[in-house]
Amino acid sequence: MEFAVAVINVGLSEYNESLDMNDSSITAKYKVECDALMDVMAARDAVAALPVPAGYWIWKIASKPSDINPLFIEVSIEYKIPSIPFPGDDPNPLLRPSVLTSSYDEYTEAYFKDSKNNPVLNSAFDRFENFPIRRMGNLLLQITKNFAAFPAVAYDQIKYTRNQDNVTIKGTIYAAETLLFLPATVSEMTEQIQGTQYHYFATTFRLLADYEKHLDKIEDRGYNEYKEGKPVLINMTYAGNEIKSPWPLDGSGQKKPKPSDEPPIITFTPYPLAAWGIDFS
């Protein structure tokens, strides 16, 4: 398995199976070694990219930096078998409405500003050695619907894309760019009802909601500034003290005068847009 650049190794530390007729699940814990301090998101992505047990889908995933070494991230993940709609009034499974369930994709992250938009700095206006951690989460929608075919290639092409257009699910409109299409799970089914055999594919779509449009935002800081067409190491001293954390930049590659100066935020778009063309009703 090829991991993100920041991830060095993913090691399984715990694995449990709970086999129940109504609620089968698998839980696993991993110890992820990164080359950057408290790189929680890279660790979560590496674990989420591991092969999902056959017939299961990712129910939730959580992560936190190790208490012993901030280069290690502890990631726990839970898989569940998707629930399949029971036969309703209509005997044809293809005419049954979709079934919606929801949960939260919870995680923890280091934060650089508090809820009042104040920078997280010590009394000397410098960064702490370790940033505080906060709990976060995104709404995870799971829509199970029966289809006559399984367009595996089409679903694969839109995995990890954002909705190009507004999407309506059970009467709720989700604005363009706010949903992330996670890999779909499919169970091939056959039902015998009143002498008629029905063959279909029960498909569970997992959509991760984020009103901030799944963008990555990071402060403009670094150990270099841009001079004469090339990066130049910043003189990392201030008031006679050595500075050990990245220096605030001004958005054009130039360093700001003081380490306590607030840098601008750089926004990245990790997930492309796509027209899904799926009826979730």
HELIX and SHEET records of a PDB file:
HELIX    1   1 VAL A   40  ALA A   48  1                                   9    
HELIX    2   2 PRO A   93  LEU A   95  5                                   3    
HELIX    3   3 ALA A  152  GLN A  157  1                                   6    
SHEET    1   A 4 VAL A   7  SER A  18  0                                        
SHEET    2   A 4 SER A  25  CYS A  34 -1                                        
SHEET    3   A 4 PHE A  72  LYS A  80 -1                                        
SHEET    4   A 4 TRP A  57  PRO A  65 -1                                        
SHEET    1   B 4 VAL A  99  ALA A 110  0                                        
SHEET    2   B 4 ILE A 133  PHE A 147 -1                                        
SHEET    3   B 4 THR A 196  ALA A 209 -1                                        
SHEET    4   B 4 LEU A 179  ILE A 193 -1                                        
SHEET    1   C 2 ARG A 162  ASN A 163  0                                        
SHEET    2   C 2 LEU A 273  ALA A 274  1                                        
SHEET    1   D 2 VAL A 167  ILE A 169  0                                        
SHEET    2   D 2 THR A 172  TYR A 174 -1                                        
SHEET    1   E 2 ASP A 216  GLU A 219  0                                        
SHEET    2   E 2 ILE A 265  PHE A 268 -1                                        
SHEET    1   F 2 ARG A 221  GLY A 222  0                                        
SHEET    2   F 2 TRP A 247  PRO A 248 -1                                        
SHEET    1   G 2 ASN A 224  LYS A 227  0                                        
SHEET    2   G 2 LYS A 230  LEU A 233 -1                                        
SHEET    1   H 2 THR A 237  TYR A 238  0                                        
SHEET    2   H 2 ASN A 241  GLU A 242 -1                                        
END                                                                             
